[in-house]
Amino acid sequence: MQTPTVLNNRYRVIRILAAGGFGETFLAEDTQMPSGRRCLIKKLKPVANNPQIYQLVQERFRREAAILEELGDGCNQIPKLYAYFVENDEFFLVQEYIEGETLQQKLQQGLLSEASVKEIIISILPILDYVHSKRIVHRDIKPDNILIRHADSKPVLIDFGAVKETMGTVMTASGNSSRSIVIGTPGFMPSEQLAGRPVFSSDIYSLGLTAIYLLTGKFPQQLEIDPATGDLLWRQYALSVTPSFAAFLDKAIASHARDRFATAKEMLESLQHSVTPIPPTISVSTPTVVSPPPAPVPPQQPTVVSTPPAPVPHQHSYSQPPTQPRQGMRDWQKAIIIGSVIGTFVVSGLWLIRGQSSQQPESTTTVTQTTPSPTSSASTPPSSNTQANSSRTESNSSTNTPNNIQPSPTPSISTSSEPVSSNSSEQQENTPVITPTKTAVEETTITQEQAKELINNWLIAKRVMFAPPYDFQPANELTTGEEYVNVAGSDGSINSLKKDGHYYKYGLQRIDSVDEFSANANQAAITVKVTEDRTLYDRNGKVVPSQTDFKTRVVRYNLQLVDNKWKIASKTNFTD
């Protein structure tokens, strides 16, 4: 249904600001206000067109609107709610229109400094503390949902997720209502929120990742994960960040909610204490600050020393080391005994070394044979990449093992077998380096999960390639061949959008399932179902409807191994 130019006989639509899976957003003016006050109108549509749940959605919508009204009235960094209404079975929110730019738009001017990011966090945390005091979790904190207001340069928190969840209400087979969607943005929401159980520290996690994005320019999906701990590895992209602030952010984005800051207030106090000198009286209320200074009670130190190593036979010696007149031996006697023991060990060691060298002259020969090899002591780790390259080349050219393996082993590996070959014919069979070659091939093989991760990184990269700053770097890292030409070539998507002044904005991006996967040597293919919410804007900020949709597509990606890195070589869309 096309939106009328006047809504509720009062609000005249000026233009469409955004469109997505949950509805549309308009800039409008209030014709019943003398000033013709501008406002923001959000038209929301339920995901299920079911008369059975319409009444339920309407009730929830009214309740969520009341919450938004309370939040806006209680905090000037949350948009005020002017009105809400239902028209033609569609739901509308009328909110305060705030002129400013989002953090996503601000980043297009360049990465933010640590001081700027701290300032933003310090301004946002009191808002979060207020929202959480109302027992509400925002659930969608990200760079697009924090607006820097032009009037006072203060950040404003927008686009609360509760109303979106209401629009996702569906009816189950048993006749009960259910929330069918998880509110949040992939990458910026923690695991408990992804499971549909958000807590207050879920917003802290999202804010921490937003800060890291402002410092690095990297979306969370573009960051590597420590396989041992599951922690995101981001510090290498922000080397100028101080260790204390990096540790602060690491705590905010901890995988488990119990390891993060418990509240926004605690997070704010921790950051403020790290920015300004800490008065002595505050150290009692901040346990984390007590550890840096030296031990506060020096007189108790002797009693504490006895607990760490606790060698029981000598515990009494820790109390007063200088005065031990009751010991049986004096210091000079101890020195003689200790010197005698050391001398005995030295003489015995020299005798053993001389005896072994005289009894085993062959071992000396073995050492001299291996010495000329420039990499004999650490041949395996440095040559792993070389072996991977050579084994991959061999697998493409031929499968005859004797002829191909002969030239490929490095000299460092073969020399380790030479001394043994003169003594045993059985060990001589181990001379061909077959095992490293197999390992190298296995290392280059891509798994289904790795292929899925590559596609996920590609989806996220579209946010910075197909919108300002029209970044070519992700295309260099993720694509090759035909796909690289289509994306980053002179007539590719990036240059075409940049030339026309058009840009895409993405909402939900999700891989729903993997329908097919295969991998062979340096090629692989994966077919996935991808759900994506995308909106194309022209140079005037108007939506281009023909290229705007929210749908699920079936796409086949052909992958290729290039310079030890898997990339997208081409893709086929089976839906459009």
Secondary structure as UniProt FT lines:
FT   STRAND          6..7
FT   TURN            8..10
FT   STRAND          11..20
FT   TURN            21..22
FT   STRAND          23..30
FT   TURN            31..32
FT   TURN            34..35
FT   STRAND          38..44
FT   HELIX           51..74
FT   TURN            76..77
FT   STRAND          81..87
FT   TURN            88..89
FT   STRAND          90..96
FT   STRAND          100..102
FT   HELIX           103..107
FT   TURN            108..109
FT   HELIX           114..133
FT   TURN            134..135
FT   HELIX           143..145
FT   STRAND          146..149
FT   TURN            150..152
FT   STRAND          155..157
FT   HELIX           162..167
FT   STRAND          169..171
FT   TURN            173..174
FT   STRAND          177..179
FT   TURN            186..188
FT   HELIX           191..194
FT   TURN            195..196
FT   HELIX           200..216
FT   HELIX           220..222
FT   STRAND          224..225
FT   TURN            227..229
FT   STRAND          232..233
FT   HELIX           235..237
FT   TURN            239..240
FT   HELIX           243..252
FT   HELIX           257..259
FT   HELIX           264..275
FT   HELIX           280..284
FT   HELIX           287..290
FT   HELIX           298..300
FT   HELIX           301..305
FT   HELIX           312..318
FT   TURN            321..322
FT   TURN            325..326
FT   HELIX           331..359
FT   HELIX           361..370
FT   TURN            371..372
FT   TURN            374..375
FT   HELIX           380..397
FT   HELIX           401..405
FT   TURN            406..407
FT   HELIX           411..415
FT   TURN            416..417
FT   HELIX           418..421
FT   TURN            422..423
FT   HELIX           425..428
FT   TURN            429..430
FT   HELIX           434..444
FT   HELIX           448..465
FT   TURN            468..469
FT   HELIX           473..478
FT   HELIX           481..488
FT   TURN            490..491
FT   HELIX           493..500
FT   STRAND          503..520
FT   TURN            521..522
FT   STRAND          523..537
FT   TURN            539..540
FT   HELIX           545..547
FT   STRAND          549..562
FT   TURN            563..564
FT   STRAND          565..573
//
